[in-house]
Amino acid sequence: MKNYIIKNWRILFNIQITGFTLFIILTVIYYWNTSAHASFNRNIEITDLQGILSLIMTYLFVFFSVITLVYPFLLFMQAYFIWKENSGGKELILLSFLYLLSIISVFALFTINSAQAIKGIE
């Protein structure tokens, strides 16, 4: 594992940056698209653009909920191996920042479902 992380550091870094950034951008877009919130975390009933976006965001929500629990171990392993072999401090700080923003995004998506349930009661 150590050799793989050190050998493919740039590729792993680019994949992680792209994944976190894409998730954060999609979350911001979806968070402000309030008309699509009715379909979040439900069976897709309408096959329009908002229904498809809700379906995608539901799957991303589940995926990144798991990532928020597992990723710290990967990040700490990367930090240990990269700092030991060569200096990658700035990149690891950026990854940590994007990881924290992803956690905030997951909680923002979690509140969408709660807010929608409250609206349904009223």
GILINZI-V846870 format. One record per residue. N is the residue number from 1. RES is the residue in one small letter. PHI is phi as a letter, one per 20 degrees, with the letter a starting at -180 (999 if undefined). Layout:
# GILINZI-V846870
N_RES_PHI, N_RES_PHI
This chain:
# GILINZI-V846870
1_m_999, 2_k_f, 3_n_f, 4_y_f, 5_i_f, 6_i_f, 7_k_f, 8_n_d, 9_w_g, 10_r_f, 11_i_f, 12_l_f, 13_f_f, 14_n_f, 15_i_f, 16_q_f, 17_i_f, 18_t_f, 19_g_f, 20_f_f, 21_t_f, 22_l_f, 23_f_f, 24_i_f, 25_i_f, 26_l_f, 27_t_f, 28_v_f, 29_i_f, 30_y_f, 31_y_f, 32_w_e, 33_n_e, 34_t_f, 35_s_f, 36_a_e, 37_h_f, 38_a_f, 39_s_e, 40_f_f, 41_n_m, 42_r_c, 43_n_f, 44_i_f, 45_e_d, 46_i_d, 47_t_e, 48_d_e, 49_l_f, 50_q_f, 51_g_f, 52_i_f, 53_l_f, 54_s_f, 55_l_f, 56_i_f, 57_m_f, 58_t_f, 59_y_f, 60_l_f, 61_f_g, 62_v_f, 63_f_f, 64_f_f, 65_s_f, 66_v_f, 67_i_g, 68_t_f, 69_l_e, 70_v_e, 71_y_f, 72_p_g, 73_f_f, 74_l_f, 75_l_f, 76_f_f, 77_m_f, 78_q_f, 79_a_g, 80_y_f, 81_f_f, 82_i_f, 83_w_f, 84_k_f, 85_e_e, 86_n_b, 87_s_e, 88_g_c, 89_g_f, 90_k_f, 91_e_f, 92_l_f, 93_i_f, 94_l_f, 95_l_f, 96_s_f, 97_f_f, 98_l_f, 99_y_f, 100_l_f, 101_l_f, 102_s_f, 103_i_f, 104_i_f, 105_s_f, 106_v_f, 107_f_f, 108_a_f, 109_l_f, 110_f_f, 111_t_f, 112_i_f, 113_n_f, 114_s_f, 115_a_f, 116_q_f, 117_a_f, 118_i_f, 119_k_f, 120_g_f, 121_i_f, 122_e_f
